[in-house]
Amino acid sequence: MKALSGLSNKITIKQNDLIKETYIYVDKYLDRANEIKVYEQLNQMNLDFLIVPFNWEFIDNKMMSKTKYYEGAITLHETHICVNKMKAIIKLISKIHNLELVDIKAFDPKGFLDFFIQNTKKCLFDLSEFKPKVESIIKSYWDDKTKPVFSHNDLVKGNFINYKKGWKVIDFEYGMYNHYLFDYASFISESLNKKRWNVFINMLNLTSKELSKLHDLIYYQNYLWIYWASYMFEQTSEQIFVEITKEKIANLTN
């Protein structure tokens, strides 16, 4: 059995299956029941641009899922994110947003952030100067009256898989309905070097109002993931989470 790295799950490869075992401290903030509803519906759709588990069960209060393992596939970690790849990512996000799922929860920006604030003994950075703006962003989250769309909500480089010259999206643990700009903000803040942000943003052809909302969501996510990484560091003592907070604080301050 081959082991792979995973920040939120224990991951192993057995035969042709990728097996994920959840961690208890991650289960505390992820809604596994909602996650299963997402998998059930996406499996029925049989979409060629998504890779989702085909089997899942709970063993000793931990969720175990099986996904087909693609030997030789690469992620965005192993390649330069050029303009053509950015165009492909935009198309993938648009396809995800056009999916219609039922009885799936909506993202709660305040509630999700509050979990990490309340369950972290000490944030790795003092975020007090950023707090008023984040509170304002949360308060006005839906002020534009936009219709929520089904969203991935965690578009890190490792969640894009290229297999046989086709990009696919994996890992819908955070899959919920959300603001349509959240996924674009997620990809920008999670997967792009800050020097490349404007290249991607210009390709979205946003109005000035949409652009302002996008930057607010980027700001919120960087703040959120600092608290998330601080929580994860307290649970695991793994240095990678300290490095994540350094990257996110740089995004907020530079």
PyMOL commands that set and color helices and strands:
alter all, ss='L'
color gray80, all
select helices_A, chain A and resi 24-27+32-45+76-78+83-97+109-118+131-139+157-159+182-191+194-203+208-236+240-253
alter helices_A, ss='H'
color red, helices_A
select strands_A, chain A and resi 2-4+9-14+17-22+50-51+55-59+62-68+74-75+149-151+160-162+167-170+176-178
alter strands_A, ss='S'
color yellow, strands_A
deselect
rebuild
show_as cartoon
